[in-house]
Structure formats: C-alpha cells, structure tokens
C-alpha cells in the first residue's frame, strides 16, 4: 500500500522498468530538478538493484526511499490525478498535454494538497492501454515525428525540468477535494457490478473493451469525492427501486 506522504511534488512512477541502469539514470534526472518522490512497479530485474544504485550516483537516496509496488493500480491508489507519458496514438480519449502545460496543472493541484503522479512506461514497449486507462491525461513531448523515441531518463528529465522551471508562486484557488485513484476504482467496480446485472456488457466478446473504455472515462473526468459518492448513491437507489418493482410484480 502507498505510504503516508505530504504532497510537495509529483510522484514519478516507473512502470515495469527493465534494466537497473535505466532506473538509476531516471533517479539522477529527478534529483537534478528537485524531485524525490519515486515509485516503481514490477521491476523486471528485481529490487533492490545494485546497477541502479551505481548509475544513480549521488541520487541514491531516491532509490533507498522509493516505493516498490506489485501493480500500477496499487502505485497510484492514493493519487488524485495521474498523467501518462506516451508518444503513440491511443484509442482511449484523454486530454493530451505538453510537459509544460501538464506541470503547470500539476503545480496548481499540488498547491492544493493533491497527490499527483506521472507514469513512464518501459522503453521497449511503453505503457499499455490498460495502464494509460488509469490516467487522467496524457503527456506527449513535441519531438521530431521522424524520430520520436526517447529513453526513460530523457523523458523523466524533460518532465522534471518543466516542474522545476515553473517554480513561481501560484495564486491559491479554492481547494477541490478530488477522489483518489482507489475511490475511482471502487466506483468503476460498482458500475461494472450493476451494469453486468442489467445485461449491459453484450455481446460477450466486446465486454472487456467496453469495461476498459468505462474505466478510462472515470479516470479522465477528474471526479471529486462528493461526485463519486453521488454516483454510488444513484446506483444504490436505482438498485433498490428495481428490486422493489420486482417484488411488487411477484
């Protein structure tokens, strides 16, 4: 489970990273620009990794305190807003932002006490659709389309640079209590349960993609806790009403 944390900067989440050297290089890039919240999911070569420590050099403390998780869902369960970095086109509908715009939004949310995460996929494959579906928005770097490949440390560095560059005081907006990733996931579970009972996921061969698109929609909306509770209440009331009608007909 995520550890208790007072939001001071975004978490950089390395999803299924491969070589330890790449993790170490990403840690160095983070510390260059003052970011220290590192999370790692399913590292291919295990953890701890001595090659990561060697490459991190003076940034080794980020590795010492990094959160290591068995799944991406666990890694972002306590986060209120998640960005996914990807250069590829996706079927999922998400806002697509430059690093500059994304980090400006992140600063505003962090200033309100929100937990923000940025996802980075493995270099060989990038993030899978199921992983991008957990994000609220996409970060896309405006690189040369003829050679769009960035390595992990470069992508982390560009994001961290934009975070550091924008270190001015922002006007304080009225705080909004966003729902965490875990709360949104539970709402998705509730909807799937009710929609399955209603026979919505038909035909059966299309059900997995229908469910994935719904999950993507919930994360894209940036729901508040109050909105999540409203949806839960709506579903419960509909279920009670339908149950009462069934009993009356009997």
TORKOL-4160 file (C-alpha; in steps of 0.2 Angstrom, whole numbers, padded with zeros to 4 digits, m for minus):
250
<pt num="1" X="0000" Y="0000" Z="0000"/>
<pt num="2" X="0006" Y="0018" Z="m0003"/>
<pt num="3" X="0015" Y="0026" Z="0012"/>
<pt num="4" X="0009" Y="0042" Z="0020"/>
<pt num="5" X="0015" Y="0057" Z="0011"/>
<pt num="6" X="0013" Y="0076" Z="0012"/>
<pt num="7" X="0012" Y="0082" Z="m0006"/>
<pt num="8" X="0026" Y="0093" Z="m0010"/>
<pt num="9" X="0030" Y="0087" Z="m0028"/>
<pt num="10" X="0023" Y="0074" Z="m0041"/>
<pt num="11" X="0027" Y="0056" Z="m0039"/>
<pt num="12" X="0037" Y="0049" Z="m0054"/>
<pt num="13" X="0031" Y="0031" Z="m0057"/>
<pt num="14" X="0042" Y="0020" Z="m0067"/>
<pt num="15" X="0030" Y="0006" Z="m0074"/>
<pt num="16" X="0038" Y="m0011" Z="m0077"/>
<pt num="17" X="0056" Y="m0004" Z="m0079"/>
<pt num="18" X="0069" Y="m0015" Z="m0087"/>
<pt num="19" X="0087" Y="m0013" Z="m0083"/>
<pt num="20" X="0093" Y="m0006" Z="m0066"/>
<pt num="21" X="0104" Y="0007" Z="m0075"/>
<pt num="22" X="0089" Y="0015" Z="m0083"/>
<pt num="23" X="0081" Y="0017" Z="m0065"/>
<pt num="24" X="0096" Y="0024" Z="m0059"/>
<pt num="25" X="0098" Y="0037" Z="m0073"/>
<pt num="26" X="0079" Y="0042" Z="m0070"/>
<pt num="27" X="0083" Y="0045" Z="m0052"/>
<pt num="28" X="0098" Y="0056" Z="m0056"/>
<pt num="29" X="0087" Y="0066" Z="m0068"/>
<pt num="30" X="0074" Y="0068" Z="m0055"/>
<pt num="31" X="0086" Y="0075" Z="m0042"/>
<pt num="32" X="0094" Y="0087" Z="m0054"/>
<pt num="33" X="0077" Y="0096" Z="m0054"/>
<pt num="34" X="0072" Y="0093" Z="m0036"/>
<pt num="35" X="0060" Y="0079" Z="m0037"/>
<pt num="36" X="0062" Y="0065" Z="m0025"/>
<pt num="37" X="0045" Y="0055" Z="m0025"/>
<pt num="38" X="0050" Y="0039" Z="m0034"/>
<pt num="39" X="0038" Y="0024" Z="m0036"/>
<pt num="40" X="0042" Y="0008" Z="m0046"/>
<pt num="41" X="0031" Y="m0006" Z="m0051"/>
<pt num="42" X="0036" Y="m0023" Z="m0056"/>
<pt num="43" X="0055" Y="m0020" Z="m0059"/>
<pt num="44" X="0060" Y="m0034" Z="m0072"/>
<pt num="45" X="0077" Y="m0037" Z="m0064"/>
<pt num="46" X="0071" Y="m0037" Z="m0046"/>
<pt num="47" X="0073" Y="m0024" Z="m0031"/>
<pt num="48" X="0085" Y="m0018" Z="m0024"/>
<pt num="49" X="0096" Y="m0017" Z="m0039"/>
<pt num="50" X="0115" Y="m0013" Z="m0037"/>
<pt num="51" X="0116" Y="m0007" Z="m0055"/>
<pt num="52" X="0103" Y="0006" Z="m0052"/>
<pt num="53" X="0112" Y="0012" Z="m0036"/>
<pt num="54" X="0129" Y="0013" Z="m0046"/>
<pt num="55" X="0120" Y="0023" Z="m0060"/>
<pt num="56" X="0111" Y="0035" Z="m0048"/>
<pt num="57" X="0127" Y="0040" Z="m0040"/>
<pt num="58" X="0123" Y="0055" Z="m0029"/>
<pt num="59" X="0104" Y="0052" Z="m0031"/>
<pt num="60" X="0105" Y="0035" Z="m0022"/>
<pt num="61" X="0094" Y="0041" Z="m0008"/>
<pt num="62" X="0079" Y="0042" Z="m0020"/>
<pt num="63" X="0081" Y="0023" Z="m0023"/>
<pt num="64" X="0083" Y="0020" Z="m0004"/>
<pt num="65" X="0066" Y="0028" Z="m0001"/>
<pt num="66" X="0057" Y="0023" Z="m0017"/>
<pt num="67" X="0040" Y="0014" Z="m0016"/>
<pt num="68" X="0040" Y="m0003" Z="m0024"/>
<pt num="69" X="0023" Y="m0010" Z="m0029"/>
<pt num="70" X="0017" Y="m0026" Z="m0037"/>
<pt num="71" X="0005" Y="m0017" Z="m0049"/>
<pt num="72" X="0001" Y="0000" Z="m0056"/>
<pt num="73" X="m0016" Y="0001" Z="m0048"/>
<pt num="74" X="m0008" Y="0000" Z="m0031"/>
<pt num="75" X="0005" Y="0013" Z="m0035"/>
<pt num="76" X="m0007" Y="0026" Z="m0039"/>
<pt num="77" X="m0021" Y="0021" Z="m0027"/>
<pt num="78" X="m0019" Y="0036" Z="m0016"/>
<pt num="79" X="m0016" Y="0049" Z="m0030"/>
<pt num="80" X="m0029" Y="0062" Z="m0035"/>
<pt num="81" X="m0023" Y="0065" Z="m0053"/>
<pt num="82" X="m0012" Y="0054" Z="m0064"/>
<pt num="83" X="m0003" Y="0059" Z="m0080"/>
<pt num="84" X="0003" Y="0046" Z="m0093"/>
<pt num="85" X="0018" Y="0049" Z="m0104"/>
<pt num="86" X="0017" Y="0042" Z="m0121"/>
<pt num="87" X="0022" Y="0046" Z="m0139"/>
<pt num="88" X="0010" Y="0034" Z="m0148"/>
<pt num="89" X="m0008" Y="0037" Z="m0153"/>
<pt num="90" X="m0021" Y="0029" Z="m0142"/>
<pt num="91" X="m0039" Y="0023" Z="m0144"/>
<pt num="92" X="m0043" Y="0030" Z="m0127"/>
<pt num="93" X="m0050" Y="0048" Z="m0126"/>
<pt num="94" X="m0039" Y="0058" Z="m0115"/>
<pt num="95" X="m0033" Y="0076" Z="m0114"/>
<pt num="96" X="m0016" Y="0077" Z="m0122"/>
<pt num="97" X="m0004" Y="0090" Z="m0115"/>
<pt num="98" X="0014" Y="0096" Z="m0117"/>
<pt num="99" X="0025" Y="0094" Z="m0102"/>
<pt num="100" X="0024" Y="0112" Z="m0099"/>
<pt num="101" X="0005" Y="0113" Z="m0098"/>
<pt num="102" X="0005" Y="0097" Z="m0088"/>
<pt num="103" X="0017" Y="0103" Z="m0075"/>
<pt num="104" X="0008" Y="0119" Z="m0073"/>
<pt num="105" X="m0008" Y="0109" Z="m0069"/>
<pt num="106" X="0002" Y="0098" Z="m0058"/>
<pt num="107" X="0009" Y="0113" Z="m0048"/>
<pt num="108" X="m0009" Y="0120" Z="m0045"/>
<pt num="109" X="m0015" Y="0103" Z="m0039"/>
<pt num="110" X="0000" Y="0100" Z="m0028"/>
<pt num="111" X="m0003" Y="0118" Z="m0020"/>
<pt num="112" X="m0020" Y="0112" Z="m0015"/>
<pt num="113" X="m0013" Y="0097" Z="m0006"/>
<pt num="114" X="m0017" Y="0084" Z="m0020"/>
<pt num="115" X="m0006" Y="0069" Z="m0024"/>
<pt num="116" X="m0001" Y="0069" Z="m0042"/>
<pt num="117" X="0008" Y="0055" Z="m0052"/>
<pt num="118" X="0017" Y="0054" Z="m0069"/>
<pt num="119" X="0018" Y="0037" Z="m0077"/>
<pt num="120" X="0033" Y="0032" Z="m0088"/>
<pt num="121" X="0032" Y="0015" Z="m0097"/>
<pt num="122" X="0047" Y="0003" Z="m0101"/>
<pt num="123" X="0057" Y="0009" Z="m0116"/>
<pt num="124" X="0054" Y="m0007" Z="m0126"/>
<pt num="125" X="0035" Y="m0006" Z="m0126"/>
<pt num="126" X="0029" Y="0010" Z="m0117"/>
<pt num="127" X="0013" Y="0010" Z="m0107"/>
<pt num="128" X="0000" Y="m0002" Z="m0112"/>
<pt num="129" X="m0018" Y="0004" Z="m0115"/>
<pt num="130" X="m0024" Y="m0004" Z="m0098"/>
<pt num="131" X="m0011" Y="0007" Z="m0090"/>
<pt num="132" X="m0015" Y="0023" Z="m0099"/>
<pt num="133" X="m0033" Y="0020" Z="m0094"/>
<pt num="134" X="m0029" Y="0023" Z="m0076"/>
<pt num="135" X="m0023" Y="0041" Z="m0081"/>
<pt num="136" X="m0032" Y="0057" Z="m0081"/>
<pt num="137" X="m0022" Y="0065" Z="m0095"/>
<pt num="138" X="m0008" Y="0061" Z="m0107"/>
<pt num="139" X="0009" Y="0070" Z="m0108"/>
<pt num="140" X="0016" Y="0070" Z="m0126"/>
<pt num="141" X="0033" Y="0078" Z="m0129"/>
<pt num="142" X="0033" Y="0088" Z="m0146"/>
<pt num="143" X="0048" Y="0078" Z="m0153"/>
<pt num="144" X="0053" Y="0075" Z="m0171"/>
<pt num="145" X="0040" Y="0064" Z="m0178"/>
<pt num="146" X="0053" Y="0055" Z="m0189"/>
<pt num="147" X="0062" Y="0050" Z="m0173"/>
<pt num="148" X="0051" Y="0051" Z="m0159"/>
<pt num="149" X="0059" Y="0039" Z="m0147"/>
<pt num="150" X="0065" Y="0045" Z="m0130"/>
<pt num="151" X="0074" Y="0034" Z="m0117"/>
<pt num="152" X="0067" Y="0033" Z="m0100"/>
<pt num="153" X="0079" Y="0046" Z="m0092"/>
<pt num="154" X="0076" Y="0058" Z="m0105"/>
<pt num="155" X="0058" Y="0058" Z="m0103"/>
<pt num="156" X="0059" Y="0059" Z="m0084"/>
<pt num="157" X="0071" Y="0074" Z="m0086"/>
<pt num="158" X="0060" Y="0084" Z="m0098"/>
<pt num="159" X="0045" Y="0082" Z="m0086"/>
<pt num="160" X="0056" Y="0086" Z="m0071"/>
<pt num="161" X="0064" Y="0101" Z="m0080"/>
<pt num="162" X="0047" Y="0109" Z="m0083"/>
<pt num="163" X="0042" Y="0106" Z="m0065"/>
<pt num="164" X="0057" Y="0115" Z="m0059"/>
<pt num="165" X="0056" Y="0129" Z="m0072"/>
<pt num="166" X="0039" Y="0134" Z="m0066"/>
<pt num="167" X="0044" Y="0137" Z="m0048"/>
<pt num="168" X="0034" Y="0153" Z="m0046"/>
<pt num="169" X="0021" Y="0156" Z="m0033"/>
<pt num="170" X="0004" Y="0152" Z="m0040"/>
<pt num="171" X="m0012" Y="0160" Z="m0034"/>
<pt num="172" X="m0022" Y="0149" Z="m0022"/>
<pt num="173" X="m0038" Y="0143" Z="m0029"/>
<pt num="174" X="m0052" Y="0136" Z="m0019"/>
<pt num="175" X="m0047" Y="0119" Z="m0014"/>
<pt num="176" X="m0056" Y="0105" Z="m0023"/>
<pt num="177" X="m0057" Y="0088" Z="m0014"/>
<pt num="178" X="m0053" Y="0076" Z="m0029"/>
<pt num="179" X="m0056" Y="0057" Z="m0027"/>
<pt num="180" X="m0041" Y="0046" Z="m0026"/>
<pt num="181" X="m0037" Y="0033" Z="m0038"/>
<pt num="182" X="m0043" Y="0019" Z="m0026"/>
<pt num="183" X="m0060" Y="0028" Z="m0024"/>
<pt num="184" X="m0062" Y="0030" Z="m0043"/>
<pt num="185" X="m0058" Y="0012" Z="m0045"/>
<pt num="186" X="m0071" Y="0007" Z="m0032"/>
<pt num="187" X="m0084" Y="0017" Z="m0042"/>
<pt num="188" X="m0079" Y="0008" Z="m0058"/>
<pt num="189" X="m0082" Y="m0009" Z="m0049"/>
<pt num="190" X="m0099" Y="m0003" Z="m0043"/>
<pt num="191" X="m0104" Y="0002" Z="m0060"/>
<pt num="192" X="m0097" Y="m0014" Z="m0068"/>
<pt num="193" X="m0107" Y="m0024" Z="m0055"/>
<pt num="194" X="m0124" Y="m0015" Z="m0058"/>
<pt num="195" X="m0121" Y="m0015" Z="m0077"/>
<pt num="196" X="m0117" Y="m0033" Z="m0078"/>
<pt num="197" X="m0133" Y="m0037" Z="m0068"/>
<pt num="198" X="m0143" Y="m0027" Z="m0081"/>
<pt num="199" X="m0135" Y="m0036" Z="m0096"/>
<pt num="200" X="m0126" Y="m0021" Z="m0102"/>
<pt num="201" X="m0110" Y="m0029" Z="m0107"/>
<pt num="202" X="m0116" Y="m0038" Z="m0123"/>
<pt num="203" X="m0111" Y="m0046" Z="m0134"/>
<pt num="204" X="m0099" Y="m0055" Z="m0123"/>
<pt num="205" X="m0084" Y="m0054" Z="m0134"/>
<pt num="206" X="m0085" Y="m0035" Z="m0133"/>
<pt num="207" X="m0087" Y="m0034" Z="m0114"/>
<pt num="208" X="m0068" Y="m0032" Z="m0110"/>
<pt num="209" X="m0066" Y="m0017" Z="m0121"/>
<pt num="210" X="m0082" Y="m0009" Z="m0115"/>
<pt num="211" X="m0076" Y="m0011" Z="m0097"/>
<pt num="212" X="m0059" Y="m0004" Z="m0102"/>
<pt num="213" X="m0067" Y="0011" Z="m0110"/>
<pt num="214" X="m0078" Y="0014" Z="m0095"/>
<pt num="215" X="m0063" Y="0014" Z="m0083"/>
<pt num="216" X="m0054" Y="0026" Z="m0095"/>
<pt num="217" X="m0069" Y="0038" Z="m0094"/>
<pt num="218" X="m0070" Y="0038" Z="m0075"/>
<pt num="219" X="m0051" Y="0042" Z="m0073"/>
<pt num="220" X="m0052" Y="0056" Z="m0087"/>
<pt num="221" X="m0067" Y="0065" Z="m0078"/>
<pt num="222" X="m0056" Y="0070" Z="m0063"/>
<pt num="223" X="m0070" Y="0067" Z="m0051"/>
<pt num="224" X="m0072" Y="0074" Z="m0034"/>
<pt num="225" X="m0075" Y="0064" Z="m0019"/>
<pt num="226" X="m0093" Y="0071" Z="m0017"/>
<pt num="227" X="m0096" Y="0067" Z="m0036"/>
<pt num="228" X="m0090" Y="0049" Z="m0033"/>
<pt num="229" X="m0102" Y="0047" Z="m0018"/>
<pt num="230" X="m0116" Y="0054" Z="m0028"/>
<pt num="231" X="m0114" Y="0041" Z="m0041"/>
<pt num="232" X="m0113" Y="0027" Z="m0028"/>
<pt num="233" X="m0129" Y="0034" Z="m0021"/>
<pt num="234" X="m0138" Y="0035" Z="m0038"/>
<pt num="235" X="m0133" Y="0016" Z="m0041"/>
<pt num="236" X="m0139" Y="0011" Z="m0024"/>
<pt num="237" X="m0156" Y="0020" Z="m0026"/>
<pt num="238" X="m0158" Y="0013" Z="m0044"/>
<pt num="239" X="m0155" Y="m0005" Z="m0037"/>
<pt num="240" X="m0167" Y="m0003" Z="m0023"/>
<pt num="241" X="m0181" Y="0004" Z="m0034"/>
<pt num="242" X="m0179" Y="m0010" Z="m0047"/>
<pt num="243" X="m0179" Y="m0023" Z="m0033"/>
<pt num="244" X="m0195" Y="m0015" Z="m0026"/>
<pt num="245" X="m0203" Y="m0016" Z="m0043"/>
<pt num="246" X="m0198" Y="m0035" Z="m0045"/>
<pt num="247" X="m0206" Y="m0039" Z="m0028"/>
<pt num="248" X="m0222" Y="m0029" Z="m0032"/>
<pt num="249" X="m0224" Y="m0039" Z="m0048"/>
<pt num="250" X="m0221" Y="m0056" Z="m0039"/>
